Amino acid sequence: MIASIGEALAAARGRIPASEARLLLGALLGCSTAQIAAYPERALTPGLAARFADLLERRAAGEPVAYLLGTREFFGRDFRVTPAVLIPRPETELIVELVLARVATNDGAPRILDLGTGSGVLAVTLALELPGARLTALDRSAEALDIARVNAAALGAQVDFIESDWFAAVDGGGFDFIVSNPPYIAADDPHLAEGDVRFEPTGALASGQAGLDDLARIVAGAPAFLMPGGWLMMEHGYDQAASVRALLAGAGFDAVASARDLAGIERVSYGCWRAS
Protein backbone atom coordinates (compact mmCIF):
# COMPACT_ATOMS: atom_id res chain seq x y z
CA MET A 1 0.00 0.00 0.00
CA ILE A 2 1.41 3.38 -1.04
CA ALA A 3 1.59 5.68 1.98
CA SER A 4 4.09 8.41 1.04
CA ILE A 5 5.63 10.28 -1.88
CA GLY A 6 8.74 8.11 -1.61
CA GLU A 7 6.72 4.92 -1.79
CA ALA A 8 4.79 6.25 -4.77
CA LEU A 9 8.01 7.04 -6.62
CA ALA A 10 9.35 3.61 -5.74
CA ALA A 11 6.19 1.96 -7.11
CA ALA A 12 6.65 3.83 -10.37
CA ARG A 13 10.35 2.98 -10.74
CA GLY A 14 10.99 0.83 -13.78
CA ARG A 15 7.44 1.33 -15.09
CA ILE A 16 7.47 4.99 -16.14
CA PRO A 17 10.20 7.64 -16.16
CA ALA A 18 10.86 9.24 -12.77
CA SER A 19 10.20 12.69 -14.24
CA GLU A 20 6.70 11.61 -15.26
CA ALA A 21 6.00 10.08 -11.86
CA ARG A 22 6.98 13.36 -10.19
CA LEU A 23 4.82 15.29 -12.63
CA LEU A 24 1.77 13.14 -11.92
CA LEU A 25 2.30 13.36 -8.17
CA GLY A 26 2.79 17.11 -8.36
CA ALA A 27 -0.48 17.51 -10.21
CA LEU A 28 -2.32 15.43 -7.60
CA LEU A 29 -0.78 17.28 -4.67
CA GLY A 30 -0.75 20.75 -6.20
CA CYS A 31 2.98 21.24 -5.78
CA SER A 32 6.09 21.45 -7.95
CA THR A 33 8.17 18.51 -9.08
CA ALA A 34 11.04 19.99 -7.04
CA GLN A 35 8.91 19.73 -3.91
CA ILE A 36 8.04 16.14 -4.80
CA ALA A 37 11.73 15.30 -5.00
CA ALA A 38 12.56 17.20 -1.81
CA TYR A 39 9.94 15.67 0.50
CA PRO A 40 9.74 11.91 -0.12
CA GLU A 41 8.51 11.40 3.45
CA ARG A 42 5.32 13.39 2.87
CA ALA A 43 2.30 11.20 3.59
CA LEU A 44 -0.38 10.47 1.00
CA THR A 45 -3.99 9.96 1.96
CA PRO A 46 -5.51 6.65 0.83
CA GLY A 47 -7.54 8.56 -1.74
CA LEU A 48 -4.52 10.28 -3.26
CA ALA A 49 -2.57 7.03 -3.21
CA ALA A 50 -5.38 5.28 -5.09
CA ARG A 51 -5.57 8.08 -7.66
CA PHE A 52 -1.84 7.92 -8.23
CA ALA A 53 -1.96 4.15 -8.61
CA ASP A 54 -4.65 4.58 -11.28
CA LEU A 55 -2.60 7.22 -13.15
CA LEU A 56 0.47 5.00 -12.92
CA GLU A 57 -1.36 2.07 -14.48
CA ARG A 58 -2.76 4.21 -17.27
CA ARG A 59 0.60 5.80 -18.06
CA ALA A 60 2.35 2.43 -17.97
CA ALA A 61 -0.22 1.26 -20.52
CA GLY A 62 0.82 4.13 -22.79
CA GLU A 63 -1.80 6.80 -22.18
CA PRO A 64 -0.21 10.22 -22.79
CA VAL A 65 0.75 12.32 -19.79
CA ALA A 66 -1.05 15.31 -21.30
CA TYR A 67 -4.35 13.44 -21.28
CA LEU A 68 -3.77 12.17 -17.75
CA LEU A 69 -3.08 15.70 -16.51
CA GLY A 70 -5.63 17.33 -18.78
CA THR A 71 -3.22 20.10 -19.78
CA ARG A 72 -0.26 20.81 -22.05
CA GLU A 73 1.89 23.93 -22.32
CA PHE A 74 2.05 25.85 -25.60
CA PHE A 75 3.86 29.14 -26.15
CA GLY A 76 4.21 29.60 -22.40
CA ARG A 77 0.53 29.00 -21.56
CA ASP A 78 -1.33 25.97 -20.23
CA PHE A 79 -4.09 24.59 -22.46
CA ARG A 80 -6.81 22.12 -21.61
CA VAL A 81 -6.57 18.90 -23.63
CA THR A 82 -8.65 15.73 -23.80
CA PRO A 83 -8.64 12.71 -26.14
CA ALA A 84 -10.98 14.72 -28.39
CA VAL A 85 -8.04 16.89 -29.52
CA LEU A 86 -4.43 16.48 -30.56
CA ILE A 87 -1.78 17.09 -27.94
CA PRO A 88 -0.08 20.43 -28.72
CA ARG A 89 3.55 20.04 -29.78
CA PRO A 90 6.43 22.54 -29.65
CA GLU A 91 7.03 22.49 -33.41
CA THR A 92 3.60 24.03 -34.01
CA GLU A 93 4.81 27.18 -32.23
CA LEU A 94 6.77 27.88 -35.41
CA ILE A 95 3.54 28.99 -37.11
CA VAL A 96 2.95 31.57 -34.38
CA GLU A 97 6.50 32.90 -34.78
CA LEU A 98 6.13 33.17 -38.57
CA VAL A 99 2.87 35.13 -38.25
CA LEU A 100 4.28 37.46 -35.59
CA ALA A 101 7.34 38.20 -37.74
CA ARG A 102 5.13 39.30 -40.64
CA VAL A 103 2.64 41.29 -38.59
CA ALA A 104 5.53 43.23 -37.05
CA THR A 105 6.30 44.70 -40.46
CA ASN A 106 2.69 45.02 -41.61
CA ASP A 107 -0.74 45.65 -40.14
CA GLY A 108 -1.02 45.22 -36.36
CA ALA A 109 -4.69 44.22 -36.61
CA PRO A 110 -4.81 41.35 -39.10
CA ARG A 111 -7.68 38.99 -39.80
CA ILE A 112 -6.56 35.43 -39.14
CA LEU A 113 -8.31 32.12 -39.89
CA ASP A 114 -7.22 28.96 -38.08
CA LEU A 115 -8.27 25.78 -39.89
CA GLY A 116 -8.73 22.62 -37.80
CA THR A 117 -8.19 24.45 -34.54
CA GLY A 118 -8.39 21.41 -32.23
CA SER A 119 -7.66 22.63 -28.70
CA GLY A 120 -7.39 26.16 -30.07
CA VAL A 121 -3.69 26.66 -29.36
CA LEU A 122 -2.93 28.57 -32.56
CA ALA A 123 -5.99 30.81 -32.55
CA VAL A 124 -5.88 31.54 -28.82
CA THR A 125 -2.14 32.20 -28.82
CA LEU A 126 -2.34 34.53 -31.81
CA ALA A 127 -5.28 36.38 -30.27
CA LEU A 128 -3.28 36.95 -27.10
CA GLU A 129 -0.01 37.82 -28.83
CA LEU A 130 -1.79 40.20 -31.24
CA PRO A 131 -4.47 41.99 -29.18
CA GLY A 132 -5.75 43.88 -32.22
CA ALA A 133 -6.12 40.81 -34.39
CA ARG A 134 -9.48 39.34 -35.37
CA LEU A 135 -9.38 35.57 -35.01
CA THR A 136 -11.71 33.00 -36.54
CA ALA A 137 -11.13 29.33 -35.77
CA LEU A 138 -12.92 26.30 -37.13
CA ASP A 139 -13.05 22.57 -36.68
CA ARG A 140 -15.38 19.88 -37.92
CA SER A 141 -15.41 18.29 -34.44
CA ALA A 142 -17.93 19.77 -32.03
CA GLU A 143 -16.04 18.15 -29.15
CA ALA A 144 -12.82 19.84 -30.18
CA LEU A 145 -14.57 23.20 -30.43
CA ASP A 146 -15.88 22.78 -26.89
CA ILE A 147 -12.29 22.37 -25.66
CA ALA A 148 -11.11 25.33 -27.74
CA ARG A 149 -13.82 27.54 -26.29
CA VAL A 150 -12.84 26.51 -22.76
CA ASN A 151 -9.24 27.46 -23.49
CA ALA A 152 -10.17 30.80 -25.03
CA ALA A 153 -12.34 31.68 -22.03
CA ALA A 154 -9.76 30.53 -19.48
CA LEU A 155 -6.99 32.55 -21.09
CA GLY A 156 -9.07 35.60 -21.94
CA ALA A 157 -8.80 35.35 -25.73
CA GLN A 158 -11.40 36.72 -28.13
CA VAL A 159 -11.93 34.15 -30.90
CA ASP A 160 -14.91 33.40 -33.13
CA PHE A 161 -15.40 29.63 -33.39
CA ILE A 162 -17.18 27.87 -36.27
CA GLU A 163 -18.06 24.22 -36.78
CA SER A 164 -16.98 23.58 -40.35
CA ASP A 165 -15.35 21.04 -42.64
CA TRP A 166 -12.46 23.26 -43.74
CA PHE A 167 -13.88 26.27 -45.62
CA ALA A 168 -17.44 24.96 -46.02
CA ALA A 169 -19.09 27.20 -43.40
CA VAL A 170 -16.76 30.21 -43.61
CA ASP A 171 -18.79 33.30 -44.44
CA GLY A 172 -16.75 35.78 -46.45
CA GLY A 173 -13.04 36.17 -46.92
CA GLY A 174 -10.47 38.91 -46.69
CA PHE A 175 -8.12 37.13 -44.32
CA ASP A 176 -4.54 38.33 -43.96
CA PHE A 177 -3.40 34.95 -42.67
CA ILE A 178 -4.72 31.42 -42.89
CA VAL A 179 -2.92 29.02 -40.58
CA SER A 180 -3.37 25.31 -40.07
CA ASN A 181 -1.94 22.22 -38.43
CA PRO A 182 -4.03 19.75 -40.44
CA PRO A 183 -3.92 15.95 -40.60
CA TYR A 184 -0.83 14.99 -42.59
CA ILE A 185 0.09 11.39 -41.74
CA ALA A 186 -0.42 8.66 -44.33
CA ALA A 187 -3.40 6.49 -43.44
CA ASP A 188 -1.29 3.31 -43.33
CA ASP A 189 1.66 4.84 -41.44
CA PRO A 190 2.70 2.39 -38.69
CA HIS A 191 3.38 5.30 -36.33
CA LEU A 192 -0.39 5.70 -35.92
CA ALA A 193 -0.30 2.54 -33.79
CA GLU A 194 2.69 3.58 -31.69
CA GLY A 195 3.35 5.75 -28.64
CA ASP A 196 1.13 8.66 -27.66
CA VAL A 197 -0.29 8.94 -31.18
CA ARG A 198 -2.39 5.78 -30.81
CA PHE A 199 -4.46 7.58 -28.14
CA GLU A 200 -5.04 10.71 -30.22
CA PRO A 201 -8.02 11.19 -32.61
CA THR A 202 -7.11 9.48 -35.88
CA GLY A 203 -9.25 11.92 -37.86
CA ALA A 204 -6.95 14.73 -36.76
CA LEU A 205 -3.84 12.81 -37.80
CA ALA A 206 -4.33 10.79 -40.99
CA SER A 207 -5.06 12.22 -44.43
CA GLY A 208 -5.10 9.85 -47.37
CA GLN A 209 -2.54 7.46 -48.80
CA ALA A 210 0.32 9.99 -48.84
CA GLY A 211 -0.90 12.19 -46.00
CA LEU A 212 -1.40 15.13 -48.37
CA ASP A 213 -5.15 15.09 -48.99
CA ASP A 214 -6.13 17.79 -46.49
CA LEU A 215 -3.08 19.91 -47.23
CA ALA A 216 -4.10 19.88 -50.90
CA ARG A 217 -7.69 20.83 -50.05
CA ILE A 218 -6.52 23.76 -47.96
CA VAL A 219 -4.16 25.03 -50.68
CA ALA A 220 -6.92 24.77 -53.29
CA GLY A 221 -9.49 26.55 -51.15
CA ALA A 222 -7.42 29.26 -49.50
CA PRO A 223 -7.11 31.77 -52.38
CA ALA A 224 -10.83 32.53 -52.27
CA PHE A 225 -10.49 33.59 -48.64
CA LEU A 226 -7.17 35.45 -48.63
CA MET A 227 -6.56 39.13 -49.21
CA PRO A 228 -4.06 39.91 -51.96
CA GLY A 229 -0.74 39.68 -50.18
CA GLY A 230 -2.21 37.38 -47.53
CA TRP A 231 -0.28 34.37 -46.25
CA LEU A 232 -1.14 30.68 -46.02
CA MET A 233 0.96 28.76 -43.47
CA MET A 234 0.65 25.03 -42.86
CA GLU A 235 2.44 22.51 -40.69
CA HIS A 236 3.26 19.19 -42.34
CA GLY A 237 5.29 16.01 -42.00
CA TYR A 238 9.06 15.80 -41.85
CA ASP A 239 9.33 14.61 -45.47
CA GLN A 240 6.51 16.62 -47.08
CA ALA A 241 8.00 20.09 -47.51
CA ALA A 242 8.85 19.72 -51.18
CA SER A 243 5.40 18.34 -51.97
CA VAL A 244 3.64 21.14 -50.09
CA ARG A 245 5.78 23.79 -51.77
CA ALA A 246 4.79 22.28 -55.12
CA LEU A 247 1.12 22.48 -54.15
CA LEU A 248 1.50 26.15 -53.20
CA ALA A 249 3.41 27.10 -56.33
CA GLY A 250 0.95 25.21 -58.50
CA ALA A 251 -1.96 27.13 -56.97
CA GLY A 252 -0.35 30.47 -57.79
CA PHE A 253 1.22 31.44 -54.46
CA ASP A 254 4.32 33.63 -54.45
CA ALA A 255 7.27 33.68 -52.03
CA VAL A 256 6.81 29.96 -51.43
CA ALA A 257 9.21 28.61 -48.80
CA SER A 258 9.55 26.31 -45.82
CA ALA A 259 10.71 27.02 -42.27
CA ARG A 260 12.66 24.63 -40.07
CA ASP A 261 11.78 23.70 -36.50
CA LEU A 262 14.29 23.48 -33.65
CA ALA A 263 15.29 20.01 -34.81
CA GLY A 264 16.24 21.39 -38.22
CA ILE A 265 13.26 19.77 -39.96
CA GLU A 266 11.29 21.65 -42.61
CA ARG A 267 8.06 21.70 -40.63
CA VAL A 268 5.97 24.64 -41.94
CA SER A 269 5.53 25.66 -45.57
CA TYR A 270 3.93 28.88 -46.66
CA GLY A 271 3.17 31.19 -49.53
CA CYS A 272 1.85 34.68 -50.21
CA TRP A 273 -1.29 35.01 -52.30
CA ARG A 274 -0.62 37.15 -55.35
CA ALA A 275 -2.52 40.32 -56.09
CA SER A 276 -5.14 39.76 -58.78
C-alpha positions in Angstrom: 0.0 0.0 0.0 1.4 3.4 -1.0 1.6 5.7 2.0 4.1 8.4 1.0 5.6 10.3 -1.9 8.7 8.1 -1.6 6.7 4.9 -1.8 4.8 6.3 -4.8 8.0 7.0 -6.6 9.4 3.6 -5.7 6.2 2.0 -7.1 6.7 3.8 -10.4 10.4 3.0 -10.7 11.0 0.8 -13.8 7.4 1.3 -15.1 7.5 5.0 -16.1 10.2 7.6 -16.2 10.9 9.2 -12.8 10.2 12.7 -14.2 6.7 11.6 -15.3 6.0 10.1 -11.9 7.0 13.4 -10.2 4.8 15.3 -12.6 1.8 13.1 -11.9 2.3 13.4 -8.2 2.8 17.1 -8.4 -0.5 17.5 -10.2 -2.3 15.4 -7.6 -0.8 17.3 -4.7 -0.8 20.8 -6.2 3.0 21.2 -5.8 6.1 21.4 -7.9 8.2 18.5 -9.1 11.0 20.0 -7.0 8.9 19.7 -3.9 8.0 16.1 -4.8 11.7 15.3 -5.0 12.6 17.2 -1.8 9.9 15.7 0.5 9.7 11.9 -0.1 8.5 11.4 3.5 5.3 13.4 2.9 2.3 11.2 3.6 -0.4 10.5 1.0 -4.0 10.0 2.0 -5.5 6.6 0.8 -7.5 8.6 -1.7 -4.5 10.3 -3.3 -2.6 7.0 -3.2 -5.4 5.3 -5.1 -5.6 8.1 -7.7 -1.8 7.9 -8.2 -2.0 4.1 -8.6 -4.6 4.6 -11.3 -2.6 7.2 -13.2 0.5 5.0 -12.9 -1.4 2.1 -14.5 -2.8 4.2 -17.3 0.6 5.8 -18.1 2.4 2.4 -18.0 -0.2 1.3 -20.5 0.8 4.1 -22.8 -1.8 6.8 -22.2 -0.2 10.2 -22.8 0.8 12.3 -19.8 -1.0 15.3 -21.3 -4.4 13.4 -21.3 -3.8 12.2 -17.8 -3.1 15.7 -16.5 -5.6 17.3 -18.8 -3.2 20.1 -19.8 -0.3 20.8 -22.1 1.9 23.9 -22.3 2.0 25.9 -25.6 3.9 29.1 -26.2 4.2 29.6 -22.4 0.5 29.0 -21.6 -1.3 26.0 -20.2 -4.1 24.6 -22.5 -6.8 22.1 -21.6 -6.6 18.9 -23.6 -8.6 15.7 -23.8 -8.6 12.7 -26.1 -11.0 14.7 -28.4 -8.0 16.9 -29.5 -4.4 16.5 -30.6 -1.8 17.1 -27.9 -0.1 20.4 -28.7 3.5 20.0 -29.8 6.4 22.5 -29.7 7.0 22.5 -33.4 3.6 24.0 -34.0 4.8 27.2 -32.2 6.8 27.9 -35.4 3.5 29.0 -37.1 3.0 31.6 -34.4 6.5 32.9 -34.8 6.1 33.2 -38.6 2.9 35.1 -38.3 4.3 37.5 -35.6 7.3 38.2 -37.7 5.1 39.3 -40.6 2.6 41.3 -38.6 5.5 43.2 -37.0 6.3 44.7 -40.5 2.7 45.0 -41.6 -0.7 45.6 -40.1 -1.0 45.2 -36.4 -4.7 44.2 -36.6 -4.8 41.3 -39.1 -7.7 39.0 -39.8 -6.6 35.4 -39.1 -8.3 32.1 -39.9 -7.2 29.0 -38.1 -8.3 25.8 -39.9 -8.7 22.6 -37.8 -8.2 24.5 -34.5 -8.4 21.4 -32.2 -7.7 22.6 -28.7 -7.4 26.2 -30.1 -3.7 26.7 -29.4 -2.9 28.6 -32.6 -6.0 30.8 -32.5 -5.9 31.5 -28.8 -2.1 32.2 -28.8 -2.3 34.5 -31.8 -5.3 36.4 -30.3 -3.3 37.0 -27.1 0.0 37.8 -28.8 -1.8 40.2 -31.2 -4.5 42.0 -29.2 -5.7 43.9 -32.2 -6.1 40.8 -34.4 -9.5 39.3 -35.4 -9.4 35.6 -35.0 -11.7 33.0 -36.5 -11.1 29.3 -35.8 -12.9 26.3 -37.1 -13.0 22.6 -36.7 -15.4 19.9 -37.9 -15.4 18.3 -34.4 -17.9 19.8 -32.0 -16.0 18.2 -29.1 -12.8 19.8 -30.2 -14.6 23.2 -30.4 -15.9 22.8 -26.9 -12.3 22.4 -25.7 -11.1 25.3 -27.7 -13.8 27.5 -26.3 -12.8 26.5 -22.8 -9.2 27.5 -23.5 -10.2 30.8 -25.0 -12.3 31.7 -22.0 -9.8 30.5 -19.5 -7.0 32.6 -21.1 -9.1 35.6 -21.9 -8.8 35.4 -25.7 -11.4 36.7 -28.1 -11.9 34.1 -30.9 -14.9 33.4 -33.1 -15.4 29.6 -33.4 -17.2 27.9 -36.3 -18.1 24.2 -36.8 -17.0 23.6 -40.3 -15.3 21.0 -42.6 -12.5 23.3 -43.7 -13.9 26.3 -45.6 -17.4 25.0 -46.0 -19.1 27.2 -43.4 -16.8 30.2 -43.6 -18.8 33.3 -44.4 -16.8 35.8 -46.5 -13.0 36.2 -46.9 -10.5 38.9 -46.7 -8.1 37.1 -44.3 -4.5 38.3 -44.0 -3.4 35.0 -42.7 -4.7 31.4 -42.9 -2.9 29.0 -40.6 -3.4 25.3 -40.1 -1.9 22.2 -38.4 -4.0 19.8 -40.4 -3.9 16.0 -40.6 -0.8 15.0 -42.6 0.1 11.4 -41.7 -0.4 8.7 -44.3 -3.4 6.5 -43.4 -1.3 3.3 -43.3 1.7 4.8 -41.4 2.7 2.4 -38.7 3.4 5.3 -36.3 -0.4 5.7 -35.9 -0.3 2.5 -33.8 2.7 3.6 -31.7 3.4 5.7 -28.6 1.1 8.7 -27.7 -0.3 8.9 -31.2 -2.4 5.8 -30.8 -4.5 7.6 -28.1 -5.0 10.7 -30.2 -8.0 11.2 -32.6 -7.1 9.5 -35.9 -9.3 11.9 -37.9 -6.9 14.7 -36.8 -3.8 12.8 -37.8 -4.3 10.8 -41.0 -5.1 12.2 -44.4 -5.1 9.8 -47.4 -2.5 7.5 -48.8 0.3 10.0 -48.8 -0.9 12.2 -46.0 -1.4 15.1 -48.4 -5.2 15.1 -49.0 -6.1 17.8 -46.5 -3.1 19.9 -47.2 -4.1 19.9 -50.9 -7.7 20.8 -50.0 -6.5 23.8 -48.0 -4.2 25.0 -50.7 -6.9 24.8 -53.3 -9.5 26.6 -51.2 -7.4 29.3 -49.5 -7.1 31.8 -52.4 -10.8 32.5 -52.3 -10.5 33.6 -48.6 -7.2 35.5 -48.6 -6.6 39.1 -49.2 -4.1 39.9 -52.0 -0.7 39.7 -50.2 -2.2 37.4 -47.5 -0.3 34.4 -46.3 -1.1 30.7 -46.0 1.0 28.8 -43.5 0.6 25.0 -42.9 2.4 22.5 -40.7 3.3 19.2 -42.3 5.3 16.0 -42.0 9.1 15.8 -41.9 9.3 14.6 -45.5 6.5 16.6 -47.1 8.0 20.1 -47.5 8.8 19.7 -51.2 5.4 18.3 -52.0 3.6 21.1 -50.1 5.8 23.8 -51.8 4.8 22.3 -55.1 1.1 22.5 -54.2 1.5 26.2 -53.2 3.4 27.1 -56.3 1.0 25.2 -58.5 -2.0 27.1 -57.0 -0.3 30.5 -57.8 1.2 31.4 -54.5 4.3 33.6 -54.4 7.3 33.7 -52.0 6.8 30.0 -51.4 9.2 28.6 -48.8 9.6 26.3 -45.8 10.7 27.0 -42.3 12.7 24.6 -40.1 11.8 23.7 -36.5 14.3 23.5 -33.6 15.3 20.0 -34.8 16.2 21.4 -38.2 13.3 19.8 -40.0 11.3 21.7 -42.6 8.1 21.7 -40.6 6.0 24.6 -41.9 5.5 25.7 -45.6 3.9 28.9 -46.7 3.2 31.2 -49.5 1.8 34.7 -50.2 -1.3 35.0 -52.3 -0.6 37.1 -55.3 -2.5 40.3 -56.1 -5.1 39.8 -58.8 
